[in-house]
Amino acid sequence: MKSILVPIDFSPYSLSAAKTAASLVTKSEGRIHLLHLLPEVPVNWDSLPVAKQQDYPMLEGKLVEAKIKLERFSRQPFFKNCDVIFHVQGGVAFEQINLFAKKNKMDVIVMGAHGDGESEFRFVGSTAQRVVRAASIPVLSVKKNHNPGPIKKIMFASDFNPEVKPAMTSVKNLASVLGANIDLAYINTPGHFLDDNTVEARMQKFVVKQGRVKYHTVIQNSNAREEGILECAEKRKADVIAIVTHLRTHKPSYLISTAETVLLHSKVPVLSYVSDGAK
């Protein structure tokens, strides 16, 4: 949590993301990086000779205008006690967000569940969906009306197979920094049903005995996994839902994963991790 990337398009969603990042960074004493993308500006703009840049005065003007606007945004009252720097660059948003995060070794991306001009009722093809699918680091997605407060409970919804242990370690570290507790939630569905003893044995392997973080194990019965996760989060009054999504190699892009469905319908922020399924 030392380096938090917040994509900013000046929509209500990105405003909520910025407020959320500010509330997180005060706990971790880290730095917030605000990133605004201009799709009409070439990705290699900064490497072009000044004389070449001057051939495109309209693009130069848009860059200057965006930097002024983002600099003003960085002086929002909720950033008062935060270390904030901002970046404006060219390129397609979802591509450049993940490239920036990887190149600059960000720890987490905090972003709006939708972007400027995107419908909140449509998720397929959105910038958030594309970032979540390809990110090499955790992504915390928030809704536009999210009012960040203390995070006291993180619900980690999983099948608790070995490949999700790195994500669990990250959730545990986050909970430790925030002073939060963790609910380990398993959703039993008719098509993937396990008896309680088997599930409890799986979950207990993820409980870390040392440290101040407290764990609770929850088994929720539901007709569908996504529905069960949302019901469990509401019942347990979770402040954040953490979930692992898997690489979607060779799968149609229009198919929505469990994590994406939860994000579309969740009232609380969703922290997603990408797993390649390796043991």
ZILIN-V678364 format. One record per helix or strand of 3 or more residues. SS is the DSSP state (alpha for helix, beta for strand). FROM is the first residue (numbers start at 1). TO is the last residue. Records with the same first field share a line. If there is no record, write none. Layout:
SS: FROM-TO  FROM-TO
This chain:
beta: 3-7  31-38  83-90  108-112  138-142  153-157  181-189  215-221  240-246  269-275
alpha: 12-28  45-47  50-53  57-73  77-79  93-103  127-134  162-178  196-204  225-236  258-265
